């Protein structure tokens, strides 16, 4: 428990420390009175609030996944842990998920350069790959149906579905020719990064959820 | 960072917000019910939290009556007693303190204190309140389900939490866990708002080091909560699955009434880790906003700048960081490796350093100040005293060898009620007396306020000081009835009766407070825009109560820090943050 938690806390701590180091914590505010026209910069990020908000939300989500994973590791140490067969399809799914991330990344780069046509293409391809991944996961769940119950992959599936909703909204805007706000695309892009970084984890987690012990159930609950 | 002049291109936000960017309520419903205005949401949060807190208060009377007069009331049986304990603890810690500090004070004060028009995501902010309300209603519903609410104790330790010997096993525990999950979802929505508003929506000139400490406290607490609540979320989801779907995350092989249950291999200890990884930061989620608010109250009512502002900021951040590496000090008796215990005892005691810095700075702020013993000030002072008292017993319990014999006794109950029960609630009262004039435009009645203060403050000590003694005698916590024991003298019963009378009296004083809240709304003395002659931005709004968008046509500009009191040579004894320096000779 403690070690996985530390792995999670360390990067968060580094980010917080980095941010704090830029806030002039050594300043002596009691001496620092400004006259009209000499107001100091607030030090706020130049990114839109939505992007910063998404960054904070990602910290919350990674906290959630880190804790799920550390719980998994703890549970793995108990004697009755059953290792589950890992179907080949999982590797295919992982590959599809990476391709999805690459496509979304492509869309983001295109958006920066103002190539709206390519943005649309990237979003559609990325979305299709993500859908393929989810369908693939469903197949895996059905194959493994008899052998376990998947909480983590279920959470991950929900997470991706949420991402697809965001993607759909962004795609809709591009489709209708609206001017896409940088924030919205950033969101889609970060989602792709999250999906990407979650890949190895997903792979890891897709071994049995023996965290659930010897319980057997239909795959319905996974959703 | 260099100074930038207004009008230069760059990060400075426009003073006038375009009309379309502000959400405008169109009807009574969108203005007062489904409102996206942080000020309305703050009042909604506060009223809901105080209402559910009142339920928890009544539950504590029930427990006290049972402890003083065992088995005299047919209403309170052993099962009910455990249910009252559980619901009292959970409501007070999460649904009252957390929600009121962050949802109530956070929503009201952050936009006003940083000079913003509203939270950055008003719609999400509104959702946050409604999900919180739903969480409260789900919790309340458990009182009316067959079997009643859960009696698992506020820590909900498995396996007992979901086994049939525990009251509320049927529905109570399911609703409890569902309610917690909802609360965390709702809080996350609000928390994103609080953090991003502080980071991104500060007005021109408002650097982080010019923020009032209240905002630093709420910001740090929100970050802690955003990172710590997921642990409770994970624990709740898994425990819910264990209960509803029969998984074995936390439940080992159990024999119940001679029958093997279908569970096997789960780890109850894993739940304790998850719970306390949330549970300890939770103490600071409640304490750190209190630190911030109390700093501002003391500075304003002693007419003196806060002593060691930078140290105060560093200490808040340090306490926040340390609070993540002490969780296992709640688990000394769980059979952990002694080296592990040594590590956590050390980190626990290290927290005393930044905390002591804060206490010194408060005392040095008061030193030679022009202390006005107003009601908010009285509560702020009582916080310092109570927090120190409660913190000192924390040093006892933080040491493994002292904790082991005291564990699960009334000493622990007395300790945490002092340090995270009474101390933060004093700050909440102080904060309400201080900001009520801004929220409503009227002062709370001072006579009633002083009555409320003295009864609550003295009463708290009459309740909890004797309770430490009971704990040292070895009286265990959570026991419905002690019965005959070899080690607890008869006099303990008399002491219990005394504590109960004190508790009921303090409870009565809270009714006076509620009466004051409602009465002053209509009959209170008109407050004017800045009754305490305070420097921070929320007292400089063009209207009181502040109107929609907070600042009228133009956002304020901040020229100085938040604590310019009794400045030599100044016209008044305070200089508001939005008052520029006298222009230098050209």
Interface residues (C-beta under 8 A of the other chain):
Chain A: X1 X5 X9 X12 X13 X16 X20 X23 X24 X25 X26 X27 X28 X29 X30 X32 X33 X34 X35 X36 X37 X38 X39 X40 X41 X42 X43 X44 X45 X46 X49 X50 X52 X53 X56 X57 X59 X60 X63 X64 X67 X68 X71 X74 X75 X78 X79 X80 X81 X149 X151 X211 X212 X213 X214 X215 X217 X221
Chain B: X1 X2 X3 X4 X5 X6 X10 X11 X12 X120 X121 X188 X191 X192 X195 X196 X199 X200 X201 X202 X203 X204 X205 X206 X207 X208 X209 X210 X223 X226 X227 X230 X231 X233 X234 X237 X238 X241 X245 X246 X247 X248 X249 X262 X263 X264 X265 X266 X267 X270 X273 X274 X277 X305 X309 X310 X313 X314 X317 X321 X324 X557 X558 X559 X560 X561 X563 X564 X580 X581 X582 X583 X584
